[in-house]
Amino acid sequence: MDIIIRPAETSDFDSVVHILNQVQALHVNWRPYIYKESKDFFSLNAFQDALDKEAFYVAESEHRIIGILELTYRHIEFPSMLTRDVIYIDTMAVDENYRGMGIGHHFFEMLKDLKKEKHFDGIELQVNAKNVAAYEMYKKCGFTEKSINMELL
C-alpha cells in the first residue's frame, strides 16, 4: 500500500471528522465518566486554524484519508529548565480499517524530518492509558515515558 503524508487541505475536513469520531467513540468506551458522545466537537473553523498554522497532516492512500495528525509547536522556557522547542502531537489517529498497517510509523518518519528541518529539540505526546496498542507503537518508535498523569474521581 502506497502511503502519502501531506499537509491537510480544507477539502479533507469530512474525512478528518470521520476519523476523529472513531477516536471519540474509543474514548467514550474507555472513560464514559469523562467523555461524552459527540459528533460536533471539531469545527471547520478549528480545522482551518490548524491548517493556517501548518499544523495538520493527513495520511492518504489511493485518494482516501486513512490517518490524521494534528500538531502544536511549543516553545518551553522556565528558569528551572533548559529552553526547548518541541513538536507536540495533539492528535494522531488512523482509520479503524487501517490500524496496524504502519501508518503511525509513516507519520513518525515525517515528524523526524520536520523536527530536523525546523531545528526542534524533541517530539512529545500524551497517550490514553487504556490505549495499549498506541502505547506499544510509540515505544517501538523510540518514545520513552516522561511523566504519568493520574486522577482521583
N, C-alpha and C positions, 0 to 999 in steps of 0.2 A: 504494500500500500504506500503510495507516494503521499507525503505529508508536507504541507507548506505552512510555515509560521509567518504571519504577516500582520501589519497593523490593522486593527479593525476599521471598518467603514460604517457609516450611518445605515447602509442597506443591510448590515449584519444584525441589526437590533433584534428582530424576531427570533433568530436562531440563538442569539445570546440569552434572551429571556427564557427560551425553551430549556436551555441547559441550566440556567440559574434556578428555574422552578424544580428541576430534578434534584438539585442540591438542597434546596429549601425543604423538599419532602424528606430527604435523609435527616436533616437537622430536626425537623418536627418529630420524626420517628425516634431519634436518639434522645432528644431532650424536649419533650412536649410541655414541660413546665417553664421553658424559656422561649421556645419558638412557636409561632402560630402559622397555620396555613394561610398563605397569601400569594396571590399571583401578581400583585401590583406593587411590589416593594422596590423595583428598579425602574426608574422612569427614563424616557427618551432624553430628557434634559440632563440627568445624571450621566447617561451614556455619552452624550455629546460633550459634556465637560471632560470626561476621561479621554475622549478622542482628541480634544483640544490640547490636553496635557501630554499627548503622545504616550498614554499610559494603559492602553487596552490593545491586546493582541488576540488573534484567533488562530487555531489550527484548522486547516482546511484540507480535505481530501475529496477528489472528484467533485469539486464545486459544492461541497457540503461542509458546513461548520461543524467540527467534531470536538472542539475544545476551546476554552476561553481562558484568558489570563489578564487580570487587572493589577496594575502596579501603583505604588506610591514611591516617590523619590524623597528620601528623608535625609536631612542634614542634622546630625546629632552633635550637640555641643553643651557639655556640662563641666563645671570646674573640677569635678572628681573623675572625669573620664577623658579618654583621648577623643579628639574631634574625628567624626567619621561621616561619610556619605554612604548611604545604604539604599539598595533597591529592596523595597518591602513588597512581598506578594500579598495583596489583599484577597484576591480570589484566583484560584486555579481549579478548573473543573473540566471534566471530559464527559461527553455524552455517554449515557449508560450503555449504549450499544457498542462503544469503542473503548471501554475501560480495559486496562490490562494489555493494551497493544503498543505501549511505548510512547504515547502522545506526550505524557508528562516529561519523559526524557528529552523529547524534542524541544519542549519549552525550556528546559534547563540548559540545553546546549545554547539556545538563543540567548538566554539570560546571562550565561557566562561571557558570551561575546559582547553583550550590551554593557556588562559590568566593566569589562576591559576597555571598551570604546569610550565610555563615559568616565573612566578612572575612578570608579566607586570602590569602596573598601569591602563590601560584602553584600550578600543576598540573605534576607531573613523572611520568615513566615511564621504563622501560627497554625496549628493543626488541631482539630477537634479530637479529644482523647478517644472517642468512640470510632474514629476513622482509622482503623488499624491498617488497612491497605495503603492509604495515603502515607501514613507514618512510616511504614516499611519502605515505600518507594523513596521517600525523602532521605532515609538513612542510606539506601543504596546509591543515591546521587551525591552522598558526601555530607549531608546536613547532620549536625550534632545538636543535642539539646542545649539550649541556652538558659531557659527558665521553665518553671512549671506553674501554670495558673491553677488556682484552687478556688473553691467556692463553698459557702456554708448557706444552705437554704433553710 
